[in-house]
Amino acid sequence: MSLKLLRVSCSRRLTPQAARSSALLWFSRFSLSGSEPASDFHLATPRYCSSTSTSLSASNMAAPFSTAAAHADYKSPSFTQKVVDVMRKHFPEELAERSWDNVGLLLGNLETGGSETKKASPVVLVTNDLTYAVAKEAITKKASVIVAYHPIIFSGLKSITSKDAQQATLILLASHGIAVYSPHTALDAAPNGINAWLADAATDSAKGTRAAARLTANPPEGFTGAGAGLVVTFDEPQTAGHIASSLAAATGHRHLTVATPDRSATWRERPVKSVAVCAGSGWDVIKDTGADVFVTGEVSHHSALKAVQDGILLFTLFHSNSERGFLRERLVPLLQGELTALEAGAKVYMSEVDRDPFEIITV
């Protein structure tokens, strides 16, 4: 097959890009397997005009490639959709702070139709941060979906190359058919989400009332009271030392960072009537709550100074250490239970290589 010339004439003005795309669609209908003679394509300069001559119109070329036809060949695996549905059921995306956050299905995967059908394995890997090492772990575990708390795609990408770790990770995942779902601030705001776990970690089941530090506007039905952060007001005062011990036990860390107005050992005996928690970088969420103790992942130097000058005791756990425990202890069992009922053989794993980039060392 040798096509020496294609001249596109149209009944309406086409942009160069549109004409070029239409030509490519037309060419793609021809088989170019190695068993056939080499094809030689030469495009003449198209006439982008309003001519009534329609030797090959854009609409005629594109017709066989309708959206319906594409969906028949390529579809999202049913297991991927089940994972997304379960996440949205418990942590609706409407709870997320979409003015700046990026949540939802960030990288899809495909099941090809016809004789090439490839069913995605019903395996999920849960991680706090999606690094290249976590992506390799997902491949080893034969995962088809990663639930990553932090979104790997946060701002727009104009290209996807191997020039940095983020883009290389996306290429690796796409090449292995692994989808990525990120709940992020939807998980923060849900009443049964990450801050509920952090509040439990700080209070050690001490009785009291709870309220969101910052309510979500117009939450979906069934999620009244949802919002960022939590403020716990105790029925009976607790000691600051007890809160510190509870946090250490819940996070599995022997050391905590604390900013206190009183650097003597007596701070441990300080009575605490209320504690405000917010996983991650939570200062802006809890700074105006008026609680006696703040618990978050990280704060700036100047925020810590303000806290101690205002008489507030501040605990920081490192950013992801204030989040990862929820994923391991509550999200993994939740997904396992829900998905087992929906898909035979479903498996949900917590990443073994995901970790906070910081650690405390003794020199």
C-alpha positions in Angstrom: 0.0 0.0 0.0 1.5 3.3 -1.0 -0.4 6.6 -0.3 1.4 9.4 -2.2 -0.9 12.3 -1.5 -3.8 13.2 0.7 -5.5 16.5 0.3 -8.1 17.5 2.8 -10.9 19.8 1.6 -13.8 20.6 3.9 -17.2 22.3 3.9 -16.3 24.2 7.1 -13.1 25.8 8.3 -10.8 23.5 10.2 -7.9 24.4 12.4 -4.6 22.9 11.4 -4.7 20.8 14.5 -8.2 19.4 13.7 -7.3 18.6 10.1 -4.1 16.9 11.2 -6.0 14.8 13.8 -8.6 13.8 11.3 -6.0 12.7 8.9 -4.3 10.6 11.5 -7.6 9.0 12.3 -8.1 8.1 8.7 -4.6 6.6 8.4 -5.1 4.5 11.5 -7.7 2.4 9.7 -5.0 0.8 7.5 -3.1 -2.1 8.8 0.6 -1.5 8.9 1.9 -4.9 10.0 5.4 -6.0 9.1 4.0 -8.5 6.5 2.8 -5.7 4.3 4.8 -3.5 2.0 6.2 -0.4 3.6 3.8 2.5 3.3 5.0 5.9 2.1 3.0 8.8 3.4 3.3 12.4 2.0 0.9 15.0 3.3 0.3 17.9 0.9 -0.3 21.3 2.6 -4.0 21.1 3.6 -6.5 23.7 2.3 -8.2 25.1 5.4 -11.0 26.7 3.5 -14.8 26.8 3.1 -14.7 24.9 -0.2 -17.8 22.9 -1.1 -15.5 20.2 -2.4 -15.5 17.3 0.2 -13.2 14.7 -1.2 -12.5 13.5 2.4 -14.3 15.3 5.2 -13.2 15.3 8.8 -16.6 13.9 9.9 -16.4 11.0 7.4 -12.9 10.1 8.7 -13.8 10.3 12.4 -17.1 8.5 12.2 -15.9 4.9 12.8 -14.1 6.1 15.9 -17.0 7.1 18.0 -16.9 7.4 21.8 -19.1 4.4 22.1 -16.7 2.3 20.1 -13.8 3.4 22.2 -15.6 2.5 25.4 -16.4 -1.0 24.0 -12.6 -1.6 23.6 -11.3 0.2 26.7 -12.9 0.3 30.1 -11.9 0.8 33.7 -11.5 -2.6 35.4 -14.5 -3.5 37.6 -12.3 -4.0 40.6 -10.8 -0.5 40.3 -14.3 0.9 40.3 -15.2 -1.2 43.4 -12.3 0.3 45.3 -13.3 3.8 44.2 -16.9 3.2 45.2 -15.9 1.9 48.7 -13.6 4.9 49.3 -16.3 7.4 48.2 -18.9 5.6 50.4 -16.9 6.2 53.6 -15.0 9.3 52.6 -17.0 11.3 50.1 -14.9 13.5 47.8 -17.4 16.3 48.5 -15.7 16.6 51.9 -12.3 17.5 50.3 -11.0 21.0 50.2 -11.2 21.2 46.4 -10.2 24.8 46.2 -6.6 23.6 46.5 -6.6 19.8 46.9 -6.6 17.1 44.3 -8.5 14.0 45.2 -10.1 11.1 43.5 -9.0 8.6 40.8 -5.7 10.3 39.7 -4.4 7.5 37.4 -6.7 5.1 35.8 -6.1 1.6 34.3 -7.7 -0.4 31.5 -9.2 -3.7 30.8 -8.9 -4.3 27.0 -11.9 -5.8 25.3 -12.3 -8.7 22.8 -9.7 -11.4 22.6 -7.2 -9.2 24.5 -9.2 -9.1 27.7 -6.9 -8.6 30.7 -8.5 -8.8 34.1 -7.0 -6.6 36.9 -5.8 -8.6 39.9 -8.0 -7.8 43.0 -5.1 -6.5 45.1 -4.9 -3.0 46.7 -1.8 -1.5 48.2 -2.4 1.3 50.8 0.3 3.9 51.3 0.7 7.4 52.9 3.1 8.6 50.1 3.4 7.2 46.7 7.2 7.0 46.0 9.0 5.1 43.3 9.9 2.5 45.9 6.2 2.1 46.7 5.4 1.7 43.0 7.9 -1.1 42.7 6.4 -2.7 45.8 2.9 -2.6 44.2 4.3 -4.4 41.2 5.9 -7.1 43.4 2.6 -7.6 45.3 0.7 -7.7 41.9 -1.5 -4.8 43.0 -3.9 -3.2 40.4 -4.9 -0.3 42.6 -2.9 1.9 45.0 -4.8 4.0 47.6 -2.3 6.8 48.4 -3.4 9.3 51.1 -1.3 12.1 49.6 -2.0 12.8 45.9 1.0 12.1 43.6 -0.5 14.5 41.1 -1.1 17.8 42.9 -0.6 20.5 40.3 -0.9 20.3 36.5 1.7 18.3 34.5 2.5 19.5 31.0 4.5 16.4 30.2 5.2 13.0 31.7 8.8 11.9 31.2 11.5 10.2 33.3 13.1 13.5 34.3 12.0 13.3 37.9 10.8 10.7 40.5 7.2 11.7 40.4 6.9 11.4 36.6 9.0 8.2 36.5 6.7 6.7 39.1 3.6 7.5 37.0 5.2 6.0 33.9 6.1 2.8 35.9 2.6 2.5 37.3 0.9 3.1 33.9 3.1 0.6 32.2 2.0 -2.1 34.7 -1.7 -1.1 34.7 -1.9 0.1 38.2 -4.5 2.8 39.1 -4.0 5.4 41.9 -6.8 6.8 44.1 -6.1 9.6 46.6 -8.6 10.7 49.3 -6.4 13.2 51.1 -8.6 16.0 52.7 -11.8 13.9 52.3 -10.2 11.5 54.7 -9.2 14.4 57.0 -12.8 15.7 57.2 -14.8 12.5 57.5 -16.1 11.9 61.0 -14.6 8.4 61.0 -11.4 9.5 59.3 -7.8 10.3 60.1 -8.4 12.9 62.8 -10.7 10.6 64.7 -7.8 8.2 64.9 -5.4 10.9 66.0 -7.9 12.1 68.6 -8.1 8.6 70.0 -4.3 8.4 70.0 -4.1 11.6 72.1 -6.9 10.9 74.5 -6.5 7.1 75.2 -10.3 6.6 75.3 -10.8 9.3 77.9 -14.4 10.4 77.8 -15.4 13.8 76.5 -17.2 15.7 73.7 -15.8 16.1 70.2 -16.3 18.7 67.5 -14.7 19.5 64.2 -12.2 22.4 64.4 -13.4 23.7 61.1 -16.8 22.5 59.8 -17.2 21.4 56.2 -19.7 23.6 54.4 -22.7 21.7 52.9 -21.5 18.1 53.7 -23.3 15.3 51.9 -26.2 13.5 53.6 -25.1 11.4 56.5 -21.9 13.4 57.2 -23.3 16.2 59.3 -20.6 17.6 61.6 -17.8 16.6 59.2 -14.8 19.0 59.1 -11.1 19.4 59.4 -9.4 18.7 62.7 -11.0 17.7 66.0 -11.3 19.4 69.4 -11.8 17.1 72.3 -13.2 18.6 75.6 -12.7 16.1 78.5 -15.3 15.3 81.0 -12.4 15.1 83.5 -9.1 16.9 83.1 -6.2 14.7 81.9 -2.5 15.4 82.5 -0.2 16.5 79.7 2.2 13.6 80.5 -0.6 11.1 80.0 -1.4 12.6 76.6 2.3 12.4 75.6 2.4 8.7 76.7 -0.8 7.9 74.7 0.6 9.5 71.6 3.9 7.7 71.8 2.1 4.3 72.3 -0.3 4.9 69.4 2.3 6.0 66.9 4.9 3.5 68.0 7.6 6.1 68.6 9.7 6.5 71.7 10.4 10.1 71.1 8.1 13.1 70.6 8.8 16.7 69.9 7.1 19.1 72.3 7.0 22.9 72.6 6.0 23.9 76.1 5.8 27.3 78.0 7.4 25.6 80.9 10.6 23.6 80.2 10.8 22.1 83.6 9.6 18.6 84.2 6.5 19.9 85.8 4.8 20.3 82.4 3.9 16.6 82.6 1.6 17.3 85.5 -0.2 20.2 83.8 -4.0 19.6 83.8 -5.5 19.5 80.3 -9.2 20.3 79.8 -9.1 20.2 76.0 -6.9 19.0 73.1 -7.1 20.0 69.4 -5.7 17.6 66.8 -5.1 17.9 63.1 -3.0 15.4 61.1 -0.3 16.7 58.8 0.4 20.4 58.7 -2.5 21.4 60.9 -1.6 24.7 62.5 -4.0 26.8 60.4 -6.9 24.5 61.3 -6.4 24.4 65.1 -4.7 27.6 65.9 -7.9 29.5 67.0 -9.6 26.6 68.8 -8.5 27.8 72.3 -7.5 24.2 73.3 -4.9 23.6 76.1 -2.9 21.2 73.9 -2.3 21.0 70.2 -1.3 17.8 68.4 -0.3 17.9 64.7 2.3 16.5 62.3 4.4 19.6 61.8 4.4 23.4 62.3 6.7 26.3 61.4 9.2 27.8 63.8 7.1 30.9 64.2 3.9 29.0 64.8 5.6 27.1 67.6 6.8 30.3 69.1 3.3 31.7 69.1 1.9 28.6 70.7 4.2 28.6 73.7 3.8 32.4 74.1 0.0 31.8 74.2 0.5 29.2 76.9 -0.3 26.2 74.6 1.5 22.9 74.9 2.3 21.7 71.4 3.2 18.1 70.3 4.4 17.4 66.7 4.8 13.8 65.4 6.4 14.5 62.0 4.0 15.0 59.1 3.2 11.5 57.9 3.6 9.9 61.3 0.4 11.7 62.3 -1.4 10.0 59.4 0.1 6.6 58.7 -1.4 4.9 61.8 -4.9 5.4 60.6 -4.2 3.8 57.2 -2.6 0.8 58.8 -5.0 0.3 61.7 -8.3 1.4 60.3 -8.3 1.9 56.5 -6.7 -1.4 55.5 -9.2 -3.5 57.6 -12.1 -1.4 56.3 -11.2 -1.9 52.7 -10.4 -5.6 53.2 -13.9 -6.2 54.8 -15.8 -4.3 52.1 -13.9 -5.6 49.1 -14.0 -9.2 50.3 -17.8 -9.0 50.1 -17.6 -7.6 46.6 -14.7 -9.5 44.9 -13.6 -13.1 45.6 -9.9 -13.2 46.5 -9.5 -9.5 47.2 -6.4 -8.6 49.2 -5.5 -5.3 50.8 -1.9 -4.6 51.9 -0.3 -1.8 53.9 3.0 -0.7 52.3 6.1 -2.0 54.0 8.4 0.6 52.4 6.4 3.8 53.0 7.9 5.9 55.8 8.4 9.4 56.9 11.5 11.0 55.4 12.6 12.2 58.9 13.9 10.2 61.8 15.5 11.1 65.1 19.0 9.8 65.7 21.3 9.7 68.6 24.8 11.1 67.8 
